[in-house]
Amino acid sequence: MTVTTKLKKAAKLAAIPALALGLSACATPAFKADVSRFESQLPAPQGESFYVLADDPALAGGLEFSLYADHVESEMAQLGYVQAATPEDATLLVRFDYGVDNGRERVRSTGFRSDPFYRPWYGYSRPVAYRDRRGRTRIAYLPSRAWGYGWHDPFFGGSDIRSYTVYTSNIGLKIDRASTGERLFEGRAEAASRSDRLQYLVPNLVEAMFTDFPGNSGETVRISVAPEETTARR
């Protein structure tokens, strides 16, 4: 499937917000990622090959990086790009990095509603339903106005939690033309959750990054993927 075809498919999905609202109301609480993408003349897959490199030299050559790079390679291959054996053989160089912070403590004093971390979906009133490549239903929330009131995380239930730690995880993805070094794509996916386990976070962030790839340049969307307790291990 070409990039153009995928974009047309995303446009058709935008016509079913009522279905999206119904699904989001009954779905299991999920991992949310804010995804920002910028694209400039990213070529269609035909005749293009790629190689995934660590954008951070400290990650290069590591077994952990190789594990997460496999997810990026799989997503690129699903789009129709061919994986090259070496960077020298590739027409596109895909630079990838990831990380999670040390967390920040949150203390509830008068109830969750007073904490902006729990303010739900500010600025995201255009839900779009779609199915991923494994047939699972996903919801993307497209921005309708400025946002910035903080995160809403569905993992925290009940009223007896006095304190908790919130971790912010992220991945970065850059695609350059190998022959000239021209930057063709930049993307960043970020999420807040109570998990700091990279084995769970990174694959989900990669999945969010490649949802309706390459997206609309300059737009930030919120993507919903499976929560940790029900995530299929790849």
Summary of the structure (lengths in Angstrom):
residues: 234
radius of gyration: 18.2
end to end distance: 22.6
largest distance: 59.1
contacts: 670
relative contact order: 0.25
helix: 28%
strand: 33%
